[in-house]
Amino acid sequence: MRRLLFPITSAAAGGLMTLSFAPFNYWVCGLLSLALLAWVYLQASGGKVIKGRRALWLAFCFGLGLFASGGSWVYVSITNFGNADPPLGAALTGGFVALMAALLAAPFYFLGRFTDNKFSFALAFAALWFISEWFRSWMFTGFPWLFSGYAHLETWLSGWAPVLSVYGVGLILAFSAAVLALAVSGRLVPLKQRSHIALLGAALITWPIGATLANVEWTRPEGGIITVGLVQANIPQEKKWLPEFRGETISRYQDGTRALSDKDVDVIIWPEAALPMLYGQAPNLMRALQRNAEKTGIDLISGILFDRRDPDQSGNVIHNSAAVYGRNPSVYHKRHLVPFGEYVPLEDFIRGTIEFFNLPTSFISSGPDEQSPLNAGGASWAPLICYEIVYPRLVASSALSAQVLLTISNDAWFGDSIGPLQHMQMAQMRALETGRYLVRGTNTGMTAIVNPRGQILEQLPQFEQANMTGDIRAMRGSTPFMLAGISIVFALALPMLALAIILRRKKAVKTGSPITGEATDQ
């Protein structure tokens, strides 16, 4: 029974973390979740160095609980809009959950190599948690979803986000959780020992430092107020690409644009792939949008599937793009694509085997890595289409040359699940990390405007056809994370691992136990 207790507890801890994210937003659940995982490691080791496979298995169980609960929207997308029947949808979702859990767990295989005492455990646990989140942000193109730091948009730790990003917030949270687990396990008794006081102090001081950093103005406004209008057309996903619904779709966006044009806006935003056609299929409509923008003096930014002739291929390539109509016409092509939704990995082998591997938009090509910002409404915009907003480094590098963040998306794929709310929360973190206003235009919600502190200023309700206006400012300057990137987090995590090794070696010399052996925790 004891052998089952720890894996079950680890899985429950993973599920508990989901409650820290939107729409639940119980941030303390994230702290308790990681503390519970750390406590399981301390108990499962029996006072010895935990073996690699044991540590890996327990972290894998944690990942199963996290992704089965927090990633439950994947099943909705696959079955409701990927046309997979429930058994196949369950199997595909289960495979996804297992893969994500394995990526989360992989770094913890080495936990026993770094720790055999209180200090080294807290240091190594936190550093490996950061490496775990970083690892799954790029492995197999990356899935940087459900990072622990997202729960702390409104806690004292939020002040660390412009400095260390969501990765660094997670690192600090994991260190605090490890120290909490040590305290609950009685490993910090007696408290009067200097080493115990130092460990507690190091964990506690990071929170008020974060609160102090939250008062720092890393960026500043430049120029006047820009009034933005957003059209949320609420096109049902099952009707979006039907030829007979095309006229209704165009009508909804045109009606919304006319209504906003009477409200003295500077720029109007349509969401990802707003028009259900290729750019080259509707030249008259494209010219009409440009003429209207020039006539009214209101720039329009719209998502569009952009087709162009590729000299390196025998035909056209299609991009998921954002186009500006108005004073400075230009086009941005999405760089980071969604597997299966926009392209099919191993296409020659699996394309067409089941309907999920043949979705109507799974033929998209990625755009070039280096692209200029869009210019509209008197400001420069860093465009991020749908999935791109969840990549901290991509957004930070794009913001260096832009004054406003723009993300357009079609979250109808998520259905009525927790996915869109998690997506919105991640967009808020990007605004906080870069000190930029963020404008988010979507088809079915969440359509919103976010200030540079990651707070939502204006928002439309989900699944309603509606328009919205709001004021933003172009922002100048850079946050430390924008300038240093994730290297600043590695500059903390790697010394933490190095110190953990030094402490372990020092103890091994002191006790005479072999470094690779199972020393007891004194």
Secondary structure, DSSP 4 states (H G I P E B T S, - for coil): -HHHHHHHHHHHHHHHHHTTSTTT--HHHHHHHHHHHHHHHHHHTTTSPPPHHHHHHHHHHHHHHHHHHHTTHHHHIIIIIS---HHHHHHHHHHHHHHHHHHHHGGGGGHHHH-SSHHHHHHHHHHHHHHHHHHTTTGGG----S-GGGGGTTSGGGGGHHHHHHHHHHHHHHHHHHHHHHHHTTTT-STTSHHHHHHHHHHHHHHHHHHHHTT---SEEEEEEEEEEEEE----TTTTT-GGGHHHHHHHHHHHHHHHHTTT-SEEE--TT-SSSBGGG-HHHHHHHHHHHHHHT-EEEEEEEEEEEETTTTEEEEEEEEEEESSS-EEEE--SPPBTTTB-TTHHHHTTTSGGGG-TTTT--PPPS--PPEEETTEEEEEEEGGGGG-HHHHHHHHTT-SEEEEEE-GGGG-SSSHHHHHHHHHHHHHHHHT--EEEEESSS--EEE-TTS-EEEEPPTT--EEEEEEEEEEES--HHHHHTTHHHHHHHHHHHHHHHHHHHHHHHHHT--TTS-----
